[in-house]
Every structure is written in structure tokens, then in C-alpha cells.
Amino acid sequence: FAPKLEASRWAFLIGDPAKATKTFINWANETPEARNAAIAQVKQKAMIAGTYLGALAVNQALLTATGNDKEKVNFSNPRRGDWLSFKVPGHNLGIISPMMGAVRFLVNVAHDAAGDRSKFEQVQGTRREEAIGHAGSYLQGKLAPFAKTVADSAFQADFRGRPMPWSNDKISAFAKKQGITTRYGYGEYAAENLLPIPLQEAIRETWKEQGMNEDQTNHYLNAIAVAAVTGGTGARLSEDLSGQQPLPTEANIRRMDPETALKTYENANKTERQSLRRMIGARILGSKLSPPQKRELLKKFAELTREQ
């Protein structure tokens, strides 16, 4: 955590525009220096926004031209983690991700204070509780490595809500919406929090599958590419989860017919299947299908499980 850098970031986002706004409101009484500074502030922000948004538009055009319909640049939803991030196959490239994080924090607090709340948000607590939670998560994510480890240990989860290896807490619905489906492993947590950022990014890639498979070569090449990008540019490269739907809850699965539940399991990736296995198996066993139909679904379920 760098206090001066964080203070500079907030001055850039709020302090400088606020001074310029005050100057424009009191234009007739301001000095020529203050007027020039206010005009320069508008030009600076317009130039930065125009250049960045233009580059994102080019990124989207390249995705469209190459037939990549699954990934789209998120221009409109600041509450999602990929807001205004560049897209490369399977990943988000956050050139100014700390700045975007600060803006997302402001948007989340504004939504907590005055936005329309979904039923899910209403059961999570009051507007004040939601805002305090977002503030706490933002501050926890800004802690120095040692303090962050202490906070993660105390709350048994990191600032995104991903449980620690020793925690018995279930993964929250909020965390699942962010694509989190497993708790940390001991080695994974140590690698991500005790190593420099470029190595953290490479380790994160190689630990994702927790073992070797037929895609081993591509997997390690991907890790090297991530390390090269982060080490050479300082940008943060993260897995693109924007196209993924959150995993269904146990209550959702109980409401599915057995065939739909099995299809959900079939479409899930390896990590998701580990979370769904018990619930899908119980849904098939507890269904009112005839014995032959149930045996057929269980056979298919066993085949899918062995594929892992």
C-alpha cells in the first residue's frame, strides 16, 4: 500500500475536477491563473478519456473482426470487474486497473445509497450495511502484504470473498457472481501474496487447474505470457469471467428437472463440476423418474465425472 500514490489517485479523480468546477462556477471572480488551470483540467481529462475509450473501441473492433463473439468490451456496467478493461482471448487486460477500482468503488457506494436494489441485494442487508461492506472490501484490497494477510486470516476470506484454505465458510452468492467457485489452496494463497506481482500472475495461471492435464503445454505457455505482460508493462492480466453465468444454488438445482440438472453439470468446467457434483447427484437420485430412466442419467453422470 502506497499512501501517497493512493492520495494522488483520489486527487486526480475528485480533488482536481472539484477545484476546476469551483473555478467555473465562480468564473468572474477567479484569477487568470485559476481560469487557465481549470481549462487545462478539462482538456487533460477529455484527452485521457478520448484516447482510452478510442483504444477500447479499436479493441472491440478487432474482437468483432476476428469473429470473437463471446468477449465484448464492457463499456456500460461499472459494477462488473471487467469494466473498461481491454480484452484478449480469455483474459481482461487492466492497463489502469487501480484507477478503475477506485471509480467502481464510487459507483458501488452511489448505487448503495440511491440505486434500485434487486431482491438479492435487499436480503444482503440495508443500504448502509452494503456501503460499509464495499468500503471495507476496498480498504482491505489496499493493505500492505503483511496487513492484508492478517486481515484475510481474521475474516477467513480475501477482499473478494474467496475463503481461506482453513475456512469452513461456504462461498457466498456474491463471490460466485464474480466467478469464484473454490476456496484457496495453501500453496496458491502463499504464491499469490508473498511473491512480486509478475510472478503472482504466472503462479495464479499455473495453479488454476491444480494439476496436469492434456492442455498442459498451452497452460504453461499462457502463464509465461501473463508474466511477460505484467512484468514488462505493469498492467494486470486477469481471467475473463464476464461471459460466465454464476453457478446455480442448491435450491435452484432442486427446482430443475433431472435432465436439465445433468445438462448444467455437462456444460460446467472442471472446477465448477467439483462444486456441483454432490447437488446434481442428489437431484437425480431424489427424482421421481422410473428406475430405467434414473439408471440412464446416473450412467451419464458417472461418465461425466470420470472425464475430470
Buried (B, 14 or more C-beta within 10 A) or exposed (E): EEEEEEEEBEEBBEEBBEBBEEBEEEEEEBEEEBBEBBEEBEEBBEEEEEEBEEEBEEBBEEBEEEEBEEBBBBEEEBEBBBBBBBBBEEBBBBBBBEBBBBBBBBBBBEBBEEBEBEEEBEEBEEBEEBBBBBBEBBEBBBBEEEEBBEBBEEBBBBBBBBBBEEBEEEBBBBBBBBBBBBBBEEEBBBBBBEBEEBBBBBBBBBBBBEEEEEEEEEBBEBBEBBBBBBBEEEBBBBBBBBEBEBBBEEEEBEEBEBBEBBBBBBEBEEBBBBBBBEBBBBBBEEBEBEEEBBEBBBEBBEEBBEEE
